[in-house]
Amino acid sequence: MYTSILNGAARRPASAAALALMLSLTACGGSGSGGGNPPLTSGPPPDTGTPQANKPIVCKDYDNQDVPISSKTITIHNNSEGPIYPVLATSMNKDNKWVRACKRTNDPIATDTVYKLYVNDGQGIAPGSSVTLTLPLYSELSSGKYITWWNGGRVLLADRNKRLRGSEDKPTATPDDVICQGTGTACKLSTYTSPVQFQEDVFAQLSEYTFGDAIIPPGQSTPLLKPENVGYNISYVDHVYMPVAIGVRGNPYIGYSGSAMKLGDFRATLRSFVQPGSLGEGWPLYNMSELRLPGGYNIFAQRGGYLLEDPDVPVKPTDGKNPPVLTVLKCLDGQCTPGEQRNMQWGQAVQNIQDLWGSCVDWGSEDISQYTSKKYPQDCPAPQAMRDEMALIKDFFAQNHKQYLAMYTNQQCVGEPEGSRKIPAHVAEFKFWEAIKHIYGWVPYNEGCGADANPLAKTTVNGRDHAYVQTLYIEDLQYNYKQAAVQADPKLAFNPYVKLIHDDLGMSAYGFSVDDAVGFMSEVGDGLVFTVGGTQGLENDKAFNYADGFSVGLGTPLSIVGKLNVQMLKKYGVCSLGADAADPNCEQDKQDMVMPVGRQIGGFRVGTVPSYPLKVRFTDVKDNVYTMLVKEKFAKCTGALSACPANRESIVDKSACSVITAQGTKHPKSDIWCNGADPNQSRENDQAVVKNHLSYPVPVDYLP
């Protein structure tokens, strides 16, 4: 067994993600599907007349009436050159909101165990094959005991059958209502229980998913399950190892997140990034026999960590101490001295970052010579604007630290060790090293106070609030590798890892914890599709990014505000002009996206399309058909949001818009509705990403 022991550090919040595509396949999997798993010994007996996996979970709807909730799917396509070993894991939840929302109850329901599903345990799935897992909302093991498959799941895709299971993992039965089907491969599921998630040094890429949501409707007191969406993200924030793409099943207008590169090309790019002369020269690597790179937070947070109990690591110092977690390419290639094997855990690219912070920001009387030999301010290579921005970031976190100390003064924290009321020694003062870790993790000082304590969103410094500071941090610093000054002098690169993720690997994925490229996605869909090493199996083979598309949104009529069971839209579709030779002008009605029945959804996302101009059509619940012509992409917002987009007047052709009634005639209020088109852009409170919106009035039959 391998264990990673790391220095104490604030952890950035986790996110979430998922996957699916259902094929016509050869069935196998749970014990009710011929997979050979032992039957459950507890819980309700299966209905022998109908396969249990085909029976939806029955929940309570908005009006507390029974409503069936269909299963969702996760599909994994192996487009790589070797076998892939998939594992799916649930999460532990002190408050299992998804099950409570299904049952419309406030009675406490907890899940205190991680359940792990191994696909073809020890064998994996061969190149060119795929598997589809059908997952109900939950499996009820016994009265009040549930496996919740939808809330906070993880998908681990490994290319080596190694370190996938620890001593804590214990075999158990696979529930009958979980089915796995394979194409070009068998599909047998093995289930284990565990108190922990996956080991730190697994040869794999991690993704996260959540199906549906649990909300409390206005005027009600119990949670309600909203099952229509699939949420997902691919975790390239912590590390990068393998090319994984995630797409939505049942929603063709959303491109994939992640990477569809060939595995060999992907790894060649990783190796090139850390070579001498590159922007990432000397970037730390995990002490593993395959290249796996830590993100911009972990290069600091995991420095000084060491490995236990597993001698099978390539860099093993001969000083009798445990091997280091991090190393560099020189040592992995066997070219380091014994002393370098122990101490060489970062190279030039990381030293450049430390030099920037040491020479361009004033740290007062603190001695930071162990981190940099550069002197403030005479050795700072940055232009004045960058110096000012870095100083603002430092002051922002210094203010957050002051708020943190005040929490201890006011007895608001339990302390570390828990209950001691003592502030942890490493954050008792605002110092260089801990500040750098908090800045690159973009996490508040809250050690010993709880994960939600002292949020950055409630920190203001020098008249600048969190939204302003975070936007500056993202656009001007994390992405500064795009600036001419940085390209001329790589020593100014704030975080080379961001360039690796977005430019070198071309990925639409998190490059840091509050990245504005894509991040966590939540879209209407029936499940998710994961691919390794290519786009085969994805419903949309183009990468998603917010800049290329937009969301269509209708106003909610006052008479149905808060009535979440009143449906507004039936279906929609998008057609790019000239993309289909048989219908170049998009005259045919191609509404192929059906909206969930009985759900108040007043819009949809046009995320990834072949080209502009394009036609958008949708049908409301009264069978009026709306057609809009969107002529061009939204221009990038470079100033105040109120003035964006700069091309607002030319985005939509209002004269080409129409609303046709169910009888085939033009609606008398068609022109009023069409002239209400409002292209606009927004930035969410907790993200700095700019999103495009095409806003319209309420549906035509609700217009005054």
SEDO-607899 format. One record per residue (C-alpha): residue in three letters; x, y, z. Coordinates in steps of 0.05 Angstrom, whole numbers, padded with zeros to 5 digits, always signed. Example, Ala and Ser with C-alpha at 12.3 -4.5 7.8 and 13.67 -1.06 7.14 Angstrom:
ALA+00246-00090+00156 SER+00273-00021+00143 
END
This chain:
MET+00000+00000+00000 TYR+00021+00071-00015 THR+00007+00130+00030 SER+00023+00203+00017 ILE+00040+00245+00077 LEU+00037+00319+00062 ASN+00051+00383+00099 GLY-00010+00416+00128 ALA-00044+00462+00078 ALA-00112+00490+00063 ARG-00148+00449+00012 ARG-00188+00480-00044 PRO-00262+00460-00047 ALA-00279+00399-00088 SER-00323+00403-00147 ALA-00367+00356-00182 ALA-00377+00316-00251 ALA-00403+00255-00292 LEU-00416+00215-00357 ALA-00460+00172-00403 LEU-00480+00142-00471 MET-00527+00084-00479 LEU-00516+00034-00535 SER-00549-00031-00557 LEU-00501-00078-00523 THR-00489-00146-00493 ALA-00517-00146-00423 CYS-00478-00165-00361 GLY-00463-00133-00293 GLY-00505-00134-00229 SER-00529-00199-00200 GLY-00596-00192-00234 SER-00564-00183-00303 GLY-00523-00246-00310 GLY-00458-00216-00286 GLY-00443-00270-00235 ASN-00444-00225-00174 PRO-00473-00256-00110 PRO-00545-00236-00093 LEU-00560-00185-00040 THR-00577-00214+00028 SER-00617-00154+00052 GLY-00668-00105+00025 PRO-00732-00117-00014 PRO-00735-00179-00059 PRO-00730-00166-00133 ASP-00792-00167-00177 THR-00781-00229-00218 GLY-00829-00205-00272 THR-00789-00144-00292 PRO-00714-00133-00287 GLN-00703-00088-00227 ALA-00657-00040-00265 ASN-00714-00024-00314 LYS-00760-00002-00258 PRO-00752+00072-00242 ILE-00747+00097-00172 VAL-00813+00128-00149 CYS-00805+00196-00117 LYS-00852+00251-00095 ASP-00861+00310-00142 TYR-00875+00384-00129 ASP-00947+00367-00109 ASN-00925+00306-00067 GLN-00953+00259-00120 ASP-00915+00196-00142 VAL-00869+00207-00201 PRO-00822+00156-00233 ILE-00748+00177-00238 SER-00712+00141-00294 SER-00641+00117-00287 LYS-00583+00154-00319 THR-00523+00124-00353 ILE-00447+00129-00353 THR-00412+00104-00416 ILE-00337+00095-00423 HIS-00304+00088-00491 ASN-00232+00065-00495 ASN-00201+00099-00556 SER-00130+00089-00531 GLU-00078+00037-00550 GLY-00082-00003-00485 PRO-00132-00027-00434 ILE-00168+00021-00388 TYR-00190+00003-00318 PRO-00253+00042-00298 VAL-00276+00050-00226 LEU-00337+00089-00203 ALA-00342+00113-00131 THR-00398+00144-00091 SER-00388+00195-00036 MET-00404+00197+00038 ASN-00458+00246+00058 LYS-00477+00265+00128 ASP-00540+00294+00098 ASN-00563+00253+00038 LYS-00604+00308+00006 TRP-00619+00269-00058 VAL-00655+00213-00022 ARG-00690+00263+00024 ALA-00712+00303-00037 CYS-00739+00241-00071 LYS-00780+00224-00009 ARG-00797+00298+00006 THR-00776+00291+00078 ASN-00734+00329+00128 ASP-00719+00266+00168 PRO-00643+00256+00171 ILE-00614+00206+00122 ALA-00538+00194+00121 THR-00490+00154+00079 ASP-00428+00135+00117 THR-00393+00090+00067 VAL-00359+00098-00001 TYR-00382+00046-00052 LYS-00335+00030-00109 LEU-00355-00004-00174 TYR-00299-00038-00212 VAL-00312-00055-00285 ASN-00281-00122-00304 ASP-00238-00120-00242 GLY-00166-00135-00260 GLN-00181-00139-00334 GLY-00210-00071-00352 ILE-00236-00056-00422 ALA-00195-00067-00484 PRO-00179-00015-00538 GLY-00238-00001-00584 SER-00290-00026-00534 SER-00340+00009-00489 VAL-00384-00003-00428 THR-00447+00030-00404 LEU-00469+00031-00331 THR-00542+00043-00317 LEU-00549+00077-00249 PRO-00614+00088-00211 LEU-00620+00148-00164 TYR-00604+00101-00107 SER-00602+00027-00087 GLU-00637+00011-00022 LEU-00597-00042+00015 SER-00643-00046+00075 SER-00692-00001+00109 GLY-00661+00068+00113 LYS-00594+00047+00083 TYR-00578+00071+00013 ILE-00524+00074-00039 THR-00535+00141-00073 TRP-00507+00135-00143 TRP-00525+00206-00166 ASN-00498+00252-00113 GLY-00424+00268-00115 GLY-00397+00209-00155 ARG-00327+00199-00181 VAL-00302+00164-00244 LEU-00230+00140-00243 LEU-00200+00119-00309 ALA-00134+00083-00301 ASP-00086+00055-00353 ARG-00052+00009-00303 ASN-00083-00042-00257 LYS-00044-00018-00198 ARG-00061+00017-00132 LEU-00134+00018-00150 ARG-00154-00014-00085 GLY-00128-00007-00014 SER-00131-00051+00048 GLU-00192-00011+00072 ASP-00234-00035+00013 LYS-00279-00095+00028 PRO-00318-00135-00023 THR-00394-00133-00022 ALA-00452-00151-00067 THR-00469-00110-00128 PRO-00541-00086-00125 ASP-00589-00117-00174 ASP-00613-00050-00200 VAL-00544-00030-00227 ILE-00532-00057-00296 CYS-00470-00057-00340 GLN-00470-00071-00415 GLY-00409-00079-00460 THR-00393-00070-00533 GLY-00332-00109-00554 THR-00320-00131-00482 ALA-00351-00166-00424 CYS-00378-00123-00369 LYS-00377-00152-00299 LEU-00383-00107-00238 SER-00348-00118-00172 THR-00368-00075-00113 TYR-00327-00055-00052 THR-00342-00014+00009 SER-00291+00034+00037 PRO-00283+00091+00087 VAL-00238+00128+00038 GLN-00234+00149-00035 PHE-00176+00131-00081 GLN-00102+00131-00065 GLU-00060+00192-00082 ASP-00013+00156-00130 VAL-00061+00118-00174 PHE-00043+00115-00248 ALA-00107+00148-00269 GLN-00145+00211-00285 LEU-00202+00230-00239 SER-00269+00260-00259 GLU-00330+00279-00217 TYR-00404+00279-00231 THR-00471+00294-00200 PHE-00538+00276-00231 GLY-00598+00320-00214 ASP-00604+00369-00158 ALA-00641+00377-00092 ILE-00675+00444-00079 ILE-00728+00472-00032 PRO-00782+00504-00074 PRO-00809+00573-00056 GLY-00863+00567-00004 GLN-00847+00495+00014 SER-00806+00466+00070 THR-00781+00399+00044 PRO-00730+00388-00011 LEU-00750+00370-00082 LEU-00710+00327-00130 LYS-00697+00360-00198 PRO-00671+00301-00239 GLU-00663+00332-00308 ASN-00591+00356-00307 VAL-00524+00321-00308 GLY-00466+00357-00274 TYR-00393+00341-00287 ASN-00322+00365-00287 ILE-00254+00335-00301 SER-00202+00345-00247 TYR-00142+00374-00282 VAL-00135+00424-00225 ASP-00098+00376-00180 HIS-00059+00338-00232 VAL-00055+00319-00305 TYR-00041+00247-00327 MET-00086+00223-00383 PRO-00131+00251-00438 VAL-00204+00244-00417 ALA-00263+00276-00452 ILE-00333+00282-00421 GLY-00396+00294-00462 VAL-00470+00295-00447 ARG-00515+00239-00469 GLY-00581+00261-00499 ASN-00561+00334-00512 PRO-00526+00343-00579 TYR-00514+00418-00570 ILE-00462+00413-00515 GLY-00390+00399-00534 TYR-00343+00358-00493 SER-00299+00380-00435 GLY-00228+00355-00427 SER-00182+00326-00480 ALA-00192+00280-00540 MET-00118+00275-00557 LYS-00085+00208-00570 LEU-00053+00182-00507 GLY+00017+00180-00538 ASP+00012+00252-00563 PHE-00015+00274-00495 ARG+00044+00245-00458 ALA+00094+00272-00508 THR+00065+00341-00494 LEU+00073+00331-00419 ARG+00146+00311-00428 SER+00159+00370-00475 PHE+00129+00418-00423 VAL+00181+00401-00370 GLN+00242+00400-00416 PRO+00298+00452-00410 GLY+00281+00515-00448 SER+00206+00505-00442 LEU+00158+00549-00401 GLY+00150+00491-00352 GLU+00224+00474-00347 GLY+00235+00434-00284 TRP+00161+00431-00266 PRO+00152+00380-00209 LEU+00130+00309-00226 TYR+00099+00256-00182 ASN+00147+00202-00161 MET+00116+00151-00207 SER+00140+00110-00267 GLU+00094+00148-00315 LEU+00091+00224-00322 ARG+00039+00255-00277 LEU+00043+00330-00263 PRO+00015+00367-00203 GLY-00025+00431-00213 GLY-00005+00501-00192 TYR-00030+00491-00121 ASN-00001+00422-00109 ILE+00070+00442-00130 PHE+00071+00481-00065 ALA+00023+00442-00021 GLN+00056+00375-00033 ARG+00128+00397-00029 GLY+00163+00362+00027 GLY+00112+00305+00028 TYR+00138+00234+00029 LEU+00113+00165+00011 LEU+00102+00106+00057 GLU+00097+00030+00051 ASP+00109+00023-00024 PRO+00180+00013-00049 ASP+00157+00011-00121 VAL+00174+00083-00138 PRO+00228+00105-00187 VAL+00264+00156-00143 LYS+00287+00123-00078 PRO+00340+00163-00040 THR+00391+00119-00004 ASP+00389+00159+00061 GLY+00341+00110+00094 LYS+00283+00160+00093 ASN+00218+00153+00055 PRO+00217+00173-00018 PRO+00191+00243-00035 VAL+00122+00254-00065 LEU+00149+00303-00117 THR+00211+00299-00160 VAL+00235+00325-00228 LEU+00248+00295-00296 LYS+00323+00292-00285 CYS+00313+00246-00225 LEU+00260+00204-00259 ASP+00309+00193-00316 GLY+00361+00168-00267 GLN+00409+00226-00272 CYS+00406+00253-00201 THR+00457+00246-00145 PRO+00432+00216-00079 GLY+00426+00286-00050 GLU+00387+00311-00110 GLN+00340+00251-00105 ARG+00320+00276-00036 ASN+00319+00351-00046 MET+00306+00365-00119 GLN+00230+00373-00118 TRP+00222+00432-00165 GLY+00260+00466-00221 GLN+00267+00532-00258 ALA+00194+00545-00274 VAL+00173+00541-00201 GLN+00234+00580-00178 ASN+00212+00635-00226 ILE+00145+00638-00191 GLN+00178+00643-00123 ASP+00225+00697-00149 LEU+00167+00737-00175 TRP+00132+00737-00109 GLY+00195+00750-00070 SER+00221+00808-00112 CYS+00157+00842-00136 VAL+00117+00842-00071 ASP+00137+00872-00004 TRP+00138+00820+00052 GLY+00163+00869+00105 SER+00215+00842+00153 GLU+00202+00768+00139 ASP+00264+00730+00118 ILE+00245+00694+00053 SER+00315+00675+00031 GLN+00299+00601+00034 TYR+00249+00612-00023 THR+00286+00663-00066 SER+00351+00700-00070 LYS+00319+00758-00106 LYS+00311+00825-00069 TYR+00250+00870-00067 PRO+00241+00914-00106 GLN+00306+00920-00145 ASP+00305+00849-00174 CYS+00233+00849-00196 PRO+00228+00836-00272 ALA+00154+00852-00277 PRO+00123+00915-00306 GLN+00090+00962-00257 ALA+00019+00939-00273 MET+00036+00867-00255 ARG+00071+00889-00191 ASP+00008+00927-00170 GLU-00036+00868-00186 MET+00006+00819-00146 ALA+00009+00868-00088 LEU-00067+00873-00089 ILE-00073+00797-00087 LYS-00025+00793-00028 ASP-00062+00848+00009 PHE-00128+00813-00004 PHE-00104+00749+00028 ALA-00071+00788+00085 GLN-00139+00818+00099 ASN-00171+00749+00097 HIS-00119+00726+00147 LYS-00137+00784+00194 GLN-00209+00761+00191 TYR-00185+00691+00206 LEU-00148+00713+00269 ALA-00210+00751+00291 MET-00250+00686+00288 TYR-00203+00655+00338 THR-00205+00716+00382 ASN-00281+00710+00381 GLN-00280+00635+00398 GLN-00311+00617+00331 CYS-00263+00560+00314 VAL-00251+00492+00345 GLY-00177+00495+00329 GLU-00126+00441+00312 PRO-00125+00391+00344 GLU-00201+00394+00345 GLY-00229+00424+00408 SER-00163+00457+00429 ARG-00185+00526+00406 LYS-00113+00536+00385 ILE-00095+00566+00319 PRO-00050+00520+00277 ALA+00022+00543+00283 HIS+00035+00546+00208 VAL-00019+00598+00197 ALA-00014+00637+00263 GLU+00021+00693+00225 PHE+00014+00717+00153 LYS+00077+00690+00121 PHE+00103+00682+00050 TRP+00099+00606+00042 GLU+00028+00595+00068 ALA+00005+00657+00030 ILE+00031+00628-00035 LYS-00006+00563-00022 HIS-00071+00598-00006 ILE-00064+00644-00067 TYR-00051+00588-00117 GLY-00106+00545-00086 TRP-00151+00607-00082 VAL-00174+00584-00014 PRO-00188+00625+00049 TYR-00153+00620+00116 ASN-00200+00575+00155 GLU-00157+00520+00185 GLY-00192+00494+00247 CYS-00255+00534+00233 GLY-00291+00492+00181 ALA-00291+00489+00105 ASP-00344+00543+00097 ALA-00314+00592+00146 ASN-00283+00659+00128 PRO-00301+00657+00053 LEU-00261+00698+00004 ALA-00327+00725-00023 LYS-00335+00765+00042 THR-00265+00796+00039 THR-00253+00867+00014 VAL-00187+00904+00012 ASN-00166+00973-00013 GLY-00237+00986-00036 ARG-00236+00924-00080 ASP-00285+00867-00069 HIS-00277+00793-00082 ALA-00309+00795-00151 TYR-00259+00849-00174 VAL-00198+00815-00144 GLN-00216+00746-00170 THR-00228+00772-00240 LEU-00160+00806-00239 TYR-00128+00743-00212 ILE-00157+00701-00269 GLU-00153+00746-00329 ASP-00090+00786-00315 LEU-00048+00736-00276 GLN-00067+00664-00286 TYR-00074+00676-00361 ASN-00016+00724-00366 TYR+00024+00675-00410 LYS-00017+00704-00468 GLN+00013+00774-00456 ALA+00069+00798-00501 ALA+00113+00817-00442 VAL+00109+00746-00414 GLN+00122+00714-00481 ALA+00184+00757-00487 ASP+00207+00739-00415 PRO+00181+00672-00389 LYS+00204+00690-00319 LEU+00141+00732-00314 ALA+00095+00671-00322 PHE+00048+00670-00263 ASN+00027+00597-00272 PRO+00056+00558-00331 TYR+00010+00500-00316 VAL-00049+00540-00343 LYS-00016+00545-00411 LEU-00002+00470-00409 ILE-00076+00454-00397 HIS-00108+00504-00445 ASP-00057+00516-00500 ASP-00008+00458-00503 LEU-00061+00405-00490 GLY-00118+00446-00518 MET-00166+00426-00463 SER-00231+00458-00441 ALA-00222+00441-00368 TYR-00202+00471-00302 GLY-00129+00494-00302 PHE-00135+00523-00232 SER-00190+00523-00179 VAL-00230+00583-00204 ASP-00213+00576-00277 ASP-00261+00611-00324 ALA-00250+00566-00384 VAL-00304+00515-00370 GLY-00302+00487-00300 PHE-00363+00451-00272 MET-00417+00438-00323 SER-00491+00425-00310 GLU-00534+00409-00371 VAL-00600+00375-00387 GLY-00584+00303-00405 ASP-00596+00229-00395 GLY-00525+00214-00372 LEU-00452+00224-00391 VAL-00401+00195-00439 PHE-00327+00189-00421 THR-00275+00175-00474 VAL-00200+00162-00468 GLY-00156+00180-00527 GLY-00206+00205-00578 THR-00277+00230-00594 GLN-00306+00163-00615 GLY-00370+00153-00575 LEU-00384+00227-00561 GLU-00450+00256-00586 ASN-00416+00322-00602 ASP-00343+00317-00623 LYS-00326+00391-00614 ALA-00297+00420-00550 PHE-00342+00464-00508 ASN-00327+00534-00486 TYR-00373+00589-00463 ALA-00348+00640-00514 ASP-00373+00600-00574 GLY-00445+00593-00553 PHE-00501+00625-00513 SER-00562+00610-00470 VAL-00633+00625-00493 GLY-00676+00649-00436 LEU-00749+00668-00432 GLY-00782+00709-00378 THR-00825+00671-00329 PRO-00897+00693-00328 LEU-00917+00721-00260 SER-00976+00672-00256 ILE-00929+00612-00254 VAL-00869+00641-00215 GLY-00848+00589-00164 LYS-00894+00535-00193 LEU-00838+00488-00213 ASN-00885+00436-00241 VAL-00914+00482-00294 GLN-00879+00466-00360 MET-00859+00523-00407 LEU-00822+00491-00464 LYS-00831+00425-00502 LYS-00771+00420-00548 TYR-00717+00458-00585 GLY-00665+00450-00640 VAL-00608+00487-00674 CYS-00585+00487-00746 SER-00523+00522-00775 LEU-00535+00552-00843 GLY-00496+00516-00897 ALA-00477+00457-00853 ASP-00527+00409-00885 ALA-00523+00405-00961 ALA-00593+00377-00963 ASP-00621+00436-00924 PRO-00570+00494-00930 ASN-00620+00547-00907 CYS-00646+00507-00848 GLU-00717+00508-00873 GLN-00734+00441-00840 ASP-00756+00440-00768 LYS-00701+00402-00732 GLN-00724+00405-00659 ASP-00689+00343-00634 MET-00680+00362-00560 VAL-00742+00343-00519 MET-00750+00380-00453 PRO-00768+00343-00389 VAL-00843+00337-00377 GLY-00873+00373-00318 ARG-00811+00416-00304 GLN-00810+00491-00307 ILE-00750+00504-00351 GLY-00751+00571-00385 GLY-00690+00565-00430 PHE-00634+00523-00458 ARG-00561+00526-00477 VAL-00536+00529-00549 GLY-00466+00508-00529 THR-00427+00480-00586 VAL-00448+00488-00659 PRO-00413+00479-00726 SER-00415+00552-00747 TYR-00453+00618-00750 PRO-00503+00642-00775 LEU-00552+00593-00746 LYS-00626+00584-00734 VAL-00656+00567-00667 ARG-00725+00538-00661 PHE-00765+00518-00600 THR-00837+00500-00583 ASP-00873+00524-00521 VAL-00923+00484-00482 LYS-00980+00513-00523 ASP-00948+00489-00588 ASN-00926+00557-00613 VAL-00862+00549-00655 TYR-00809+00603-00648 THR-00754+00614-00700 MET-00695+00661-00689 LEU-00635+00676-00734 VAL-00570+00687-00697 LYS-00521+00718-00746 GLU-00455+00719-00708 LYS-00419+00701-00644 PHE-00420+00745-00583 ALA-00359+00791-00581 LYS-00313+00781-00521 CYS-00329+00828-00464 THR-00269+00872-00450 GLY-00302+00926-00408 ALA-00362+00938-00364 LEU-00415+00883-00370 SER-00468+00936-00381 ALA-00435+00955-00447 CYS-00427+00883-00470 PRO-00429+00852-00520 ALA-00400+00905-00565 ASN-00435+00874-00626 ARG-00503+00871-00591 GLU-00541+00903-00648 SER-00515+00855-00701 ILE-00521+00788-00665 VAL-00595+00775-00679 ASP-00634+00789-00742 LYS-00701+00808-00712 SER-00734+00813-00781 ALA-00721+00739-00791 CYS-00755+00720-00726 SER-00825+00691-00723 VAL-00874+00656-00677 ILE-00922+00608-00712 THR-00984+00582-00676 ALA-01005+00509-00672 GLN-01054+00525-00730 GLY-00996+00545-00775 THR-01010+00620-00775 LYS-00966+00677-00751 HIS-00981+00694-00679 PRO-01012+00764-00671 LYS-00958+00781-00620 SER-00901+00751-00659 ASP-00867+00817-00676 ILE-00873+00843-00605 TRP-00839+00781-00578 CYS-00785+00780-00632 ASN-00767+00853-00621 GLY-00755+00838-00548 ALA-00690+00802-00564 ASP-00635+00823-00516 PRO-00565+00796-00526 ASN-00526+00806-00461 GLN-00469+00779-00421 SER-00461+00764-00347 ARG-00411+00741-00295 GLU-00435+00696-00239 ASN-00419+00715-00167 ASP-00375+00655-00153 GLN-00340+00652-00221 ALA-00305+00702-00265 VAL-00326+00668-00330 VAL-00367+00713-00377 LYS-00428+00677-00404 ASN-00470+00697-00465 HIS-00545+00703-00461 LEU-00600+00715-00512 SER-00658+00738-00469 TYR-00730+00744-00492 PRO-00797+00764-00461 VAL-00847+00714-00432 PRO-00878+00665-00481 VAL-00924+00700-00531 ASP-00990+00678-00500 TYR-00970+00712-00435 LEU-00953+00779-00467 PRO-01001+00835-00447 
END
